[in-house]
Amino acid sequence: MMTIGVDLAAEPKKTALARIDWSSGSATVRDVHLDTTDSTIVEAVTKADKVGIDCPFGWPEAFVAFITAHQRGNVDVPQGLTGLQWRRALAYRVTDQRVRAETGLRPLSVAADRIAHTAMRCAGLLAALAGQGLPVDRAGAGVVVEVYPAASLAGWGLPRLGYKTRDNTATLATLVDALLDAAPWLDLGAHADLCRRSDDAFDATIAALTARAAALGHTALPGPDDTSAAEREGWIALPTSPLSSLVLDRSPRPAEHSGY
């Protein structure tokens, strides 16, 4: 099996892509690219078994309805809600709320944060992949799945905060060591130093590991009440099994729709 991880940014700069080849009992990072273009991403996805992309796959349904109503001239503000409660209901997707409840982490709001610029690029990529005839499902059943590296690290019991930006490379290097201690079967090869210097490269690697978890059915899928929203808004693949499970399984199996 070959998995790809993409740490997506609004532009190729700060966009990283990692490829992991899996064999019995081991995994090897074969490639890590920085400053990755759309065409490189699309080409890589066409050759992969599963791809994890660190970016929202859609916008909150409530936000879309709000914008549509505002465009038409009338916004319906629910009675009995504070301004903050109302805005949060518009700003965060169902999957964002589930991840916060499970991990304590709050994903960036695709409706109200700068991540929206990246999501616009992601929407174009998903359309390009679908145009290539690849199965694209925002809930993760197709070739791509939405991931959130910080939540994956939390699910695997690894540190998840304080490693971003150049000012925190020492923390990042310590985190890479913690990952390798927890997953001695993972070979970063010639890309180990890059992962210690670049949080983009590291996040792309975590995204590729999460893609493997999703392929094996080791991530929580939306429950019956969340399926409709997940298909429109996207669904973050949150690992439900330890890192060791990524090499203990020999073949993918379907996951239960248990939600978080």
C-alpha positions as CSV (number, residue, x, y, z in Angstrom):
1,M,0.0,0.0,0.0
2,M,1.1,3.6,-0.7
3,T,-0.4,6.5,1.2
4,I,0.1,10.2,0.6
5,G,-0.2,13.1,3.1
6,V,-0.7,16.7,2.0
7,D,-0.3,19.6,4.4
8,L,-2.2,22.1,2.2
9,A,-1.8,25.9,2.2
10,A,-3.5,28.5,0.1
11,E,-0.5,28.6,-2.3
12,P,2.2,26.1,-3.2
13,K,4.5,27.8,-0.8
14,K,4.1,26.2,2.6
15,T,2.3,23.2,1.0
16,A,4.1,19.9,1.7
17,L,3.5,16.4,0.4
18,A,4.8,13.1,1.9
19,R,4.6,9.6,0.4
20,I,4.8,6.4,2.6
21,D,5.2,2.9,1.3
22,W,3.9,0.2,3.5
23,S,5.1,-3.4,3.8
24,S,4.6,-6.2,6.4
25,G,5.6,-4.7,9.8
26,S,7.2,-1.5,8.5
27,A,6.6,1.8,6.7
28,T,9.1,3.9,4.8
29,V,8.9,7.6,3.9
30,R,9.9,7.7,0.3
31,D,9.4,11.3,-0.7
32,V,8.7,14.6,1.0
33,H,8.2,17.7,-1.2
34,L,7.8,21.3,-0.1
35,D,6.3,24.1,-2.2
36,T,4.0,21.7,-3.9
37,T,1.8,22.6,-6.8
38,D,-1.7,21.5,-7.7
39,S,-0.5,19.4,-10.6
40,T,2.0,17.6,-8.4
41,I,-0.7,16.8,-5.8
42,V,-3.2,15.5,-8.5
43,E,-0.5,13.3,-10.0
44,A,0.5,11.9,-6.7
45,V,-3.2,11.2,-5.7
46,T,-3.8,9.2,-8.9
47,K,-1.0,6.8,-7.9
48,A,-1.9,6.4,-4.2
49,D,-4.2,4.0,-2.4
50,K,-5.3,6.6,0.2
51,V,-4.5,10.3,0.6
52,G,-4.9,12.4,3.7
53,I,-5.3,16.2,3.1
54,D,-4.9,18.6,6.0
55,C,-7.7,21.1,5.0
56,P,-11.4,21.4,5.5
57,F,-13.3,19.7,2.6
58,G,-16.4,21.9,2.9
59,W,-18.2,24.7,4.8
60,P,-20.7,24.4,7.7
61,E,-24.2,23.9,6.3
62,A,-25.6,26.5,8.7
63,F,-23.0,29.0,7.4
64,V,-23.9,28.3,3.8
65,A,-27.6,28.8,4.6
66,F,-26.8,32.1,6.5
67,I,-24.8,33.5,3.5
68,T,-27.6,32.5,1.1
69,A,-30.2,34.2,3.2
70,H,-28.1,37.3,3.6
71,Q,-27.6,37.4,-0.1
72,R,-31.3,37.4,-0.6
73,G,-31.8,40.2,1.9
74,N,-33.1,38.5,5.1
75,V,-31.2,36.7,7.9
76,D,-33.2,34.7,10.5
77,V,-31.6,35.0,13.9
78,P,-32.8,32.3,16.3
79,Q,-34.4,33.5,19.5
80,G,-32.9,32.6,22.9
81,L,-29.2,32.3,21.7
82,T,-26.4,34.6,22.7
83,G,-24.4,36.2,19.9
84,L,-21.4,34.0,20.6
85,Q,-23.5,30.8,20.6
86,W,-25.1,31.7,17.3
87,R,-21.8,32.7,15.6
88,R,-20.2,29.4,16.8
89,A,-23.1,27.4,15.3
90,L,-22.4,29.1,12.0
91,A,-18.6,29.0,12.1
92,Y,-18.0,25.3,13.0
93,R,-18.8,22.2,11.2
94,V,-20.2,19.0,12.8
95,T,-16.9,17.3,12.5
96,D,-15.1,20.3,14.2
97,Q,-17.5,20.0,17.1
98,R,-16.9,16.3,17.4
99,V,-13.1,16.7,17.3
100,R,-13.3,19.3,20.0
101,A,-15.5,17.1,22.2
102,E,-13.1,14.1,21.8
103,T,-9.7,15.9,21.9
104,G,-10.2,19.3,23.4
105,L,-8.7,20.8,20.2
106,R,-10.7,23.4,18.2
107,P,-10.0,23.2,14.5
108,L,-9.8,26.4,12.6
109,S,-13.1,27.7,11.4
110,V,-13.4,27.4,7.6
111,A,-16.1,30.0,7.8
112,A,-14.3,32.6,9.9
113,D,-10.6,32.0,9.8
114,R,-7.9,32.4,7.1
115,I,-8.0,28.6,6.5
116,A,-10.9,29.5,4.2
117,H,-8.4,30.6,1.5
118,T,-6.8,27.1,1.7
119,A,-10.3,25.5,1.6
120,M,-11.0,27.3,-1.7
121,R,-7.8,25.7,-3.1
122,C,-8.9,22.4,-1.7
123,A,-12.3,22.6,-3.3
124,G,-10.6,23.1,-6.7
125,L,-8.3,20.1,-6.1
126,L,-11.3,17.9,-5.2
127,A,-13.0,19.0,-8.4
128,A,-9.9,18.2,-10.4
129,L,-9.6,14.8,-8.9
130,A,-13.2,14.0,-9.6
131,G,-12.6,15.2,-13.1
132,Q,-9.9,12.6,-13.4
133,G,-12.5,9.9,-12.6
134,L,-11.3,9.3,-9.0
135,P,-13.8,8.6,-6.3
136,V,-14.1,11.8,-4.2
137,D,-16.2,11.7,-1.1
138,R,-16.0,14.5,1.5
139,A,-16.9,12.0,4.3
140,G,-13.7,10.1,3.4
141,A,-15.0,7.0,1.7
142,G,-13.1,7.8,-1.6
143,V,-9.4,8.1,-2.4
144,V,-9.0,11.2,-0.2
145,V,-9.8,11.8,3.4
146,E,-9.7,15.0,5.5
147,V,-7.2,14.9,8.3
148,Y,-6.1,17.2,11.2
149,P,-2.6,16.3,12.3
150,A,-2.9,17.8,15.8
151,A,-6.0,15.5,16.4
152,S,-4.1,12.5,15.0
153,L,-1.2,13.2,17.4
154,A,-3.7,13.4,20.2
155,G,-5.4,10.2,19.2
156,W,-2.0,8.5,19.3
157,G,-1.0,9.9,22.6
158,L,1.8,12.2,21.2
159,P,2.4,15.9,22.0
160,R,0.4,18.0,19.7
161,L,1.1,21.7,20.6
162,G,3.9,24.1,20.3
163,Y,5.8,22.8,17.3
164,K,4.7,25.3,14.7
165,T,6.9,28.0,13.1
166,R,10.7,28.3,12.9
167,D,10.9,29.6,16.5
168,N,9.9,26.1,17.7
169,T,12.2,23.8,15.7
170,A,13.6,22.4,19.0
171,T,10.1,21.3,20.0
172,L,9.5,19.9,16.5
173,A,12.7,17.9,16.7
174,T,11.6,16.5,20.1
175,L,8.2,15.6,18.6
176,V,9.8,13.7,15.7
177,D,11.9,11.7,18.2
178,A,8.7,10.9,20.2
179,L,7.0,9.7,17.0
180,L,9.9,7.4,16.1
181,D,10.0,6.1,19.7
182,A,6.3,5.3,19.5
183,A,6.6,3.9,15.9
184,P,10.0,2.2,15.7
185,W,8.8,0.5,12.5
186,L,8.6,3.9,10.7
187,D,11.7,4.8,8.6
188,L,12.0,8.5,7.8
189,G,15.1,7.8,5.7
190,A,16.7,10.8,4.1
191,H,13.7,13.0,5.1
192,A,14.3,12.8,8.9
193,D,16.2,16.1,9.1
194,L,13.6,17.9,6.9
195,C,10.8,16.7,9.2
196,R,12.8,18.1,12.2
197,R,13.2,21.5,10.5
198,S,9.8,21.9,8.7
199,D,6.5,21.5,10.5
200,D,4.9,21.4,7.0
201,A,6.9,18.3,6.1
202,F,6.1,16.8,9.5
203,D,2.4,17.5,9.2
204,A,2.4,15.9,5.7
205,T,4.0,12.8,7.2
206,I,1.3,12.6,9.9
207,A,-1.3,13.1,7.3
208,A,0.1,10.1,5.3
209,L,0.0,8.0,8.5
210,T,-3.6,9.1,9.2
211,A,-4.5,8.1,5.6
212,R,-3.3,4.6,6.4
213,A,-5.4,4.5,9.6
214,A,-8.4,5.6,7.5
215,A,-7.7,2.9,4.9
216,L,-7.6,0.2,7.6
217,G,-10.8,1.4,9.2
218,H,-9.0,2.8,12.3
219,T,-10.7,6.2,12.2
220,A,-14.1,7.2,13.5
221,L,-16.7,7.6,10.8
222,P,-19.8,9.8,11.0
223,G,-22.8,8.2,12.7
224,P,-26.2,8.0,11.1
225,D,-27.2,11.5,12.3
226,D,-24.0,13.1,11.0
227,T,-23.7,11.4,7.6
228,S,-25.6,14.0,5.6
229,A,-23.5,16.9,7.1
230,A,-20.3,15.0,6.6
231,E,-21.0,14.4,2.9
232,R,-21.4,18.2,2.4
233,E,-19.1,19.7,5.1
234,G,-16.3,17.1,5.2
235,W,-15.3,14.8,8.0
236,I,-12.0,14.7,9.9
237,A,-10.5,11.2,10.2
238,L,-9.7,10.9,13.9
239,P,-7.6,7.7,14.7
240,T,-9.3,5.3,17.1
241,S,-6.4,2.8,17.4
242,P,-2.8,3.0,18.4
243,L,0.0,3.7,16.0
244,S,1.1,0.1,16.2
245,S,-2.2,-0.9,14.5
246,L,-1.0,0.7,11.3
247,V,1.5,-2.2,10.7
248,L,-0.3,-5.0,12.5
249,D,-3.1,-5.1,9.9
250,R,-2.4,-6.9,6.6
251,S,-5.3,-5.6,4.5
252,P,-7.9,-2.8,4.7
253,R,-11.3,-3.6,6.2
254,P,-14.4,-1.4,6.5
255,A,-14.9,0.7,9.6
256,E,-18.1,0.9,11.6
257,H,-20.0,4.1,11.4
258,S,-19.7,4.8,15.1
259,G,-18.9,8.6,15.0
260,Y,-16.7,10.0,17.7
